[in-house]
């Protein structure tokens, strides 16, 4: 089992926040562009944000592994 150091936990949290921020901005932008609002708009924005955030997290992980920064 991998040992989780305070440094690795910090970088993981930072990556999660960065990915979530990008996802949230994209979700908000899409819903705003469509002119949607209310509860339905918020739910759709949240779903879009989660999908985008997951994609960003995967992309960051692949990039860092390919550069040899993360094992």
Helices and strands as residue ranges (DSSP letters): H 6-34, H 38-66
